[in-house]
Amino acid sequence: MTPDPSPSRHTRIGSHRDFDSFREHLNGLCPDIPADSEILRAPQSPLAADIEIFGKTAGNRWVIQPMEGWDGTEDGNPGELTLRRWKRFGLSGAQLIWGGEAVAVEADGRANPNQLVIAEHTLGGLESLRGALLGAHAERFGDSSPPIIGLQLTHSGRFARPGKDTGNQPRIAFRHPLLDDRVGVTDDSPVLTDLEVEGLIESFIAASVRAAELGFDFVDIKHCHGYLLHEFLGAHTRPGPYGGSFENRTRILREIVGGIRREAPALQVGVRVSIFDSIPFRRAPGGGGGVPEDFPGDEPYRLGFGIDMANPVEQDLAEGRTFLALLEELGIRLVNLSGGSPYYNPHLQRPALYPPSDGYLPPEDPLQSVARHLRATRALKLEFPGLAIVGSALSYLQEYLPHVAQGLVREGWMDLVGIGRMVLSYPDLPADTLERGELSRKRICRTFSDCTTAPRGGLVSGCFPLDDAYGSLPDAEALRELKKSSSP
Ligand SMILES: Cc1cc2nc3c(=O)[nH]c(=O)nc-3n(C[C@H](O)[C@H](O)[C@H](O)COP(=O)(O)O)c2cc1C
C-alpha cells in the first residue's frame, strides 16, 4: 500500500446511480473483486447455502460481527441498549452470531467502564442477552433454525480504560516506541509479568467454562484490533516464554485452548485475528489523508504481527499462514479474519469516508481498504480450504454489499460474510437480501463513524444518524458538540 499524498475526496458509494456505475468504480481500483449485478434471493443466492460448523448447520452465510455499545452497567452487566442490540442481532436473519460483543475476562481488562465482564455476578445478564437474541430470532423466523452463537472473550491490554474516572490503565505485552505515548505509558510498570500472563490464561479458561455453562456454542479467543492477545502475537521484542519466537508468541493461545479442552470439552473455539496490520498512522500536519508514523528505514519493524518488517506500511501474511496452520493443529476450524486496529490505523480496520474524531482522512479510497481485507482473506482461504472463514470490513460497500458478498462466497473468497457497522443501522439486511432481493436504501450505513466517535467521547455507541433510538438520546446533542470541536 502506498499512501496517496493528496486524498481529499473519493467517489461516494451512494453517488452511484446504478450497479454499472459502481462496477466501473470497482474496475478502476480493484477489478479483481467479484460482484453480481443483482441481489439474489434464497434459495438461488450463494448466501443462502447451508454450511456445517461444529457439526451444526448454519442455514446461510451471513454473520453478525461483534459490536460493542459502551452501554453496560458499571459492574459489567448489560444495560437496556445492550439488550436491544442483541435482540436486533437476532432479528437479522444471520445464522452465525460471532461473539455478540467483546466481553472482558477480567474487570481491569475492560476497554471502557461500560464494557461487559464475564464473572459470577454477570452470568444472569449474559444469559439474558443470549435468550433475547434467540427469542427475537424465533419470533421473526420460527424456532426451527436458531443461529449459532458465540461469545467474544477479550482483555483490552494497551487500550484498557476500565474505570469511570481512572483514564487509561494500559497493560501491555511490550514497550512500543510509537504507541506508548498515545496511552500514557512512560515506564515498564504496565508490562505484564510472566506470572500475570499465567493468571490471564486462567481467566480466559474460567470465562470459557462460564460461557459453556450459559449455553454459548463457542467462544472467540479474541486476537485482533490491538488488544492484548493480538499484541502478544507481535511481541518479538519481549523476553521470556511469551515473546520472541512464533512458538512463544502463541503460547497463550495454546495454553488457553488446552485449558478449555480439559475443563469444557464440549465447548467449541473460534478465533478472530487481525491477520494483517501496519505501522500506526496519524493525521497529516496541515490536513490531508492520514500518514504513517516515522520509523527509521534501516531498522526492521519488530513491533507487530502481519506487518512487513522491512516496509511496515505493507502487510505480510507469512506469519498469518503459520498462525492459521496452528489453529488447524489445535482443532480450531472457525476463523474470523480482520486487520489492523481502530486505535492506530482505523482506515485499515473499518474503512470509512468520514473518519472518527480521533482518526484522519482516508489515505486511500476506502474501497481499496476493503479490497485489502478481501484479498488477504481469499489468499488464506485458498490455502486453508478446511477452515470456515468469515470475512470482515464490508460495510463500506453499502448498497452493493450483497452484490459483492454473493460473488465472494460463490467464488470461494470466504465462506461467510460478516457485517459490523451495517448491523447497527440496518440489522435485518441479511433477511431483506434473502427474502426480498432488495435493500431499503434509507437504512444503509454511510460510514459517518459516529459509532466510533461517540464512545471516544465517553458516549454510548450506536447509529446516531439512522437509528432513532440513538438520534433521540441526549447523547446525540453531546455528539454534535464533540464533532464540532474535534473533526480531523
Ligand atoms: C462501534 C463498534 C464496535 C465494535 N465492537 C467490536 C467488538 O466488540 N469486537 C470486535 O472484534 N470488533 C468490534 N468492532 C469491529 C467490527 O466488528 C468490524 O470488524 C468493523 O466494524 C469492520 O466491519 P464493517 O465494515 O462491517 O463495519 C466494532 C466496530 C464498531 C464500529
The ligand as a MOL file (V3000), in Angstrom:
LIG
                    3D

  0  0  0     0  0            999 V3000
M  V30 BEGIN CTAB
M  V30 COUNTS 31 33 0 0 0
M  V30 BEGIN ATOM
M  V30 1 C -18.9860 0.6300 17.3040 0
M  V30 2 C -18.1390 -0.5580 17.0020 0
M  V30 3 C -17.9740 -1.5580 17.9410 0
M  V30 4 C -17.1780 -2.6710 17.6460 0
M  V30 5 N -17.0290 -3.6480 18.5890 0
M  V30 6 C -16.2520 -4.7240 18.2990 0
M  V30 7 C -16.0890 -5.7640 19.2480 0
M  V30 8 O -16.6440 -5.7250 20.3490 0
M  V30 9 N -15.3060 -6.8050 18.9060 0
M  V30 10 C -14.6810 -6.8990 17.6690 0
M  V30 11 O -13.9890 -7.8680 17.3800 0
M  V30 12 N -14.8360 -5.9190 16.7550 0
M  V30 13 C -15.6070 -4.8640 17.0320 0
M  V30 14 N -15.7880 -3.9020 16.0900 0
M  V30 15 C -15.2440 -4.1040 14.7380 0
M  V30 16 C -16.3320 -4.7200 13.8470 0
M  V30 17 O -16.6770 -5.9990 14.3060 0
M  V30 18 C -15.8700 -4.8210 12.3800 0
M  V30 19 O -14.7020 -5.5840 12.2770 0
M  V30 20 C -15.5890 -3.4450 11.7750 0
M  V30 21 O -16.6170 -2.5420 12.0520 0
M  V30 22 C -15.4130 -3.5580 10.2400 0
M  V30 23 O -16.5170 -4.2250 9.6710 0
M  V30 24 P -17.6980 -3.4010 8.9610 0
M  V30 25 O -17.0650 -2.7850 7.7370 0
M  V30 26 O -18.7410 -4.4140 8.6150 0
M  V30 27 O -18.1620 -2.3870 9.9220 0
M  V30 28 C -16.5530 -2.7750 16.3760 0
M  V30 29 C -16.7330 -1.7690 15.4350 0
M  V30 30 C -17.5060 -0.6540 15.7280 0
M  V30 31 C -17.6870 0.4050 14.6840 0
M  V30 END ATOM
M  V30 BEGIN BOND
M  V30 1 1 1 2
M  V30 2 1 2 3
M  V30 3 2 2 30
M  V30 4 2 3 4
M  V30 5 1 4 5
M  V30 6 1 4 28
M  V30 7 2 5 6
M  V30 8 1 6 7
M  V30 9 1 6 13
M  V30 10 2 7 8
M  V30 11 1 7 9
M  V30 12 1 9 10
M  V30 13 2 10 11
M  V30 14 1 10 12
M  V30 15 2 12 13
M  V30 16 1 13 14
M  V30 17 1 14 15
M  V30 18 1 14 28
M  V30 19 1 15 16
M  V30 20 1 16 17
M  V30 21 1 16 18
M  V30 22 1 18 19
M  V30 23 1 18 20
M  V30 24 1 20 21
M  V30 25 1 20 22
M  V30 26 1 22 23
M  V30 27 1 23 24
M  V30 28 2 24 25
M  V30 29 1 24 26
M  V30 30 1 24 27
M  V30 31 2 28 29
M  V30 32 1 29 30
M  V30 33 1 30 31
M  V30 END BOND
M  V30 END CTAB
M  END
